[in-house]
Amino acid sequence: MKFATASSLIFSCALALAAGSAARAADPEVVISSTGGAFAKALQENFYEPFTAATKIKVVRVDTELPAQFARLQAELKTGSSAFDIITAGPADLIEKRDLLQPIDCAKLPNLAKEGIEGACTGWGIIRTLGGMVVTFNKEAFPKEKPSKWADFWDVKTFPGPRGLPDTGDREWWVPTMALLADGVPADKLFPLDLDRAYKKLDQLKPHVAVWYKSNDQAQQALRKGDVVLAMVVSGRAVGVMKEGHPIDLNWNQSIRDVGLWAVAKGTRHPEAAMKFLDFFLGGAKAHLAFANVVNYDTGNRSSLELVPEAERSRRIAYPENLKSQIVPDYKWVAENRDKLRERWNEWLLK
Amino acid sequence: MGTVHHRPDIAADSPRDLSRLVGLLLILPAVALIASLFVGPVITFLLRSFEGDASPFEQYTRLFGSDIYLRVLIRTLVISFLVTLTCLVLGYPVAWLLSRLRGWKLALLALFVLLPLWTSVLVRTYAWTVLLQRNGIVNSVLTGLGLTDAPLRLLYTDGAVVIAMAHVLLPFLILPLWGSLRQIPPEFRSAALVLGASEFSIFRRITAPLSAAGVGAGCLFVFLISLGFFVTPALVGGPRSMMIGTLVSQQALDALNWPFAAALSAVITAVVLMAMPFCRRLFLVTRAEG
């Protein structure tokens, strides 16, 4: 208990400092946690500042790493109240970490029906960013035939060269999923994952994997430097390297869905302001377009897609032709089997 | 590691009692601070390892029931040992040189030793990834000189982990060792030379035994800090370079399973506590023989 109290105390102090002022409790505000860097800056410019201008509700921006965010939230809830109002979560988190979250009444978000894509509100979160784990490759390494499916990772004759796979994020189900797709399992028969079959297939690939990247920055660096010529990378980061002018390309075929959501923290001190922000976030097509251009993911806003110029559509996952072969995992199964999946992954990696 | 064989005679005379009392009072704030903000929370956290749905030993049953955790524990010990050995081989000559230098030369060399301590571990580790990557500086030099035909695989290996960790931890070995080497009176060396001893025998019979306590302290520092490392193995190591710290952070942050994270921490803490008296004995024996 002492640990939790002390750390939440320290964290609250840090939070007060980060906010830059000791805001009076009476001031309307909403505390939003997301990953930092260019991503948080794009959120700030396109959503937080316009939201404050429109509603007079101040947004306190907290930049975190996602695992640290949940650890803090858990520690704070042990002492009663949480400093966060809105947090960032993955689809499986919404199930697995439900006791840290507050349900969202989708009916109270008018912009959802007006501008949201289908399934933009799940009752526990709303879609913030939409992307996928995609086949990413170096165009110069494969001048003739281009890799277009996960099975091509195993075809070292047609596509020679070092491969890169994630050892970060949700790799404990991403990687077995791509292995099963490569082994010919149909998309609708993937879940529950046959882990024995997946790891047997992965045994063959292991010697050709030069980089097991631990962060998305590392994956981008390996692609730029040619340390890998074929990799599984999250689409926003792959598009990012393409935009820099490197000879990198991606294929949307068999992309594995990767969604970021906003969720409301349990014990939020500003529930009304949080709901107002979520509704505000669902609207505003132009803001979504500007945001998507910076972060290279699509969002849960339907109308912004129509504003994208024809030439850029090949880089946007939300387009029907790019989205049609996307694999949508059984998040419930993933959430329920997370421990088993993680243990199996560690065990295999150590072999 | 300094062991006091001859205790100061604590007689019953009052001034001495008073100074002892003052001494105790003076260390009280530091002890209170460490006890309340460090020891207390650590013990509270370790006690959580006995939380479980079925039995208080649930976490430990899981830990010892699968061989991943023991394998990672052994790997952690082996890597930490190799890092300590590398630091000793690289650090001893530097510490010896430091103990011989005076004036601005000493200041300059000491600065070189201390400088890395002022740079973040993350920055130093990233520097190693730049040096060791496939198209990095080391490989360019090797292929440029015609020593290798194709780039060697240097990054993402256990070797990279050992080198990068040794670089980060080197000052922790050099500083205590320098302290103990500096205390060897220079007259010993002069006397030995007068008596016709060779440099090797001076090292073997004077310098080595008299610096054993420093070696012990330095090695223990490096070894213990190595055991908890996870940033460096994560960045420059291969998929198999997993250390117990990686697993603890995985459980504490990704899985939010604090009881299991506590059980893993408890096991490594137990290993350290068991290793300490052994290390002490090892170096005391060396010292006594000298």
Interface residues (C-beta under 8 A of the other chain):
Chain A: M1 K2 F3 A6 P67 A68 F70 A71 Q74 K97 P162 D167 V209 A210 V211 W212 K214 Q218 K225 G226 D227 R338 D339 R342 E343 N346 E347 L349 L350 K351
Chain B: L37 G40 P41 T44 F45 S66 I68 R71 V72 Q133 R134 N135 R153 Y156 A234 L235 G238 P239 R240 M242 L247 Q250 A252 L253 D254 A255 L256 N257 W258
